[in-house]
Amino acid sequence: MASAPIGSPSTVRSTVNGPAIVAWILVATTALLLSFGALVTTYDAAMAVPDWPATFGHNMFLYPLGEWFWGPWDLFLEHGHRLLGATVGMLSLLLAAILFRRPASPALRWLVIAAMVLVVVQGALGGLRVILDDKTVAKVHACTGPLFFAVATAIAVLAGRRGRGDSSGPATDRSDAVGRDSFVAVGPLTLSLPSWAVGASLPTALAVAAYLQLVAGAQLRHADATLAASTFRWMVAIHLAGAAVVTVLAALTVIAWQPHESRTARRWSLAILAMVGGQLLLGGGAWLFTWGLPAWLQEAWAPAEAILARSPRGAAVITGHVILGMMILGAAVVLALEWGGAERLEQIARTGIRGGGRRLHGPQARLVPGAVTVRPRSERGAR
């Protein structure tokens, strides 16, 4: 039977991965939505439009374009945030319709359901934030947004892997193939690392830590002026501790990578470590523009010009700190899925948490002879 020539309609249809394309468009639109949301918080523009879901009595989608583009900056941000939120909701519906009309893995279907629930909750929280003019609702709204972004990123990665026909190799998830502790070669050294440090659990922990760090940052950004000084100091301490945890986990993902692992995971781990370094610098700048110099630095150095959080420079640094934190979260989700997490997620979706894979023992636990050896605890005495 003759095969279809390259470039024919049947070939094009077989190579275009519609769900992955829509999913990545959803991720990009969500990133833009979260960027607008960060600017809304930076400029305190949440109440620039006092009604919801209408905009000054107009249907949200029929509000005059000229008044939006050439109106006050706060109005531009808030109305743009609403339009992007509605766009994300429609893209989520489109993605769900596409994925549920064709074969899809259980993990992908559950993630789409989670995305639909989150986008509805997020839209309701955004409306309540305006109707009630309540900062507590704003804090919750700021926490669910990055969570939806993480879920959308996971959907895009899984849909893309399915389109490429990726399947898990025998050594993709080392934590299922070894005992509680393992020997891992790092250059000329052989380190004893716990199983979570050599499998998908390490980047998963990084993703969780990055999300919790965003939650802690949201509480600081929405802090009330009546907040007690001691509470504020504890919030800052928690945020700084979270930054330290994210930094350590990002460094560990680079150290724990082995030559037989996915090259894509290697690139993502290095990119995340670079982003974390930039995030630490932006965090210092955000503090400077928001609260000024620490007391112990005020006598040692004075800025040449006034420090204003709402100046273009200050807004860029503060908002950039939030956006880069969200990008770190998304990158950590990609890393976790590329480093064996996709297979683990599919396994959990099919068989449940208790239906784990078969553990290997003895010589079978040697993943790549001559390159990297991960040995179970029972073989340590021979070394």
PyMOL commands that set and color helices and strands:
alter all, ss='L'
color gray80, all
select helices_A, chain A and resi 9-15+18-42+60-62+65-69+73-99+106-132+135-164+174-176+195-197+201-221+229-256+263-291+295-298+312-351+362-365+377-382
alter helices_A, ss='H'
color red, helices_A
select strands_A, chain A and resi 181-186+189-194
alter strands_A, ss='S'
color yellow, strands_A
deselect
rebuild
show_as cartoon
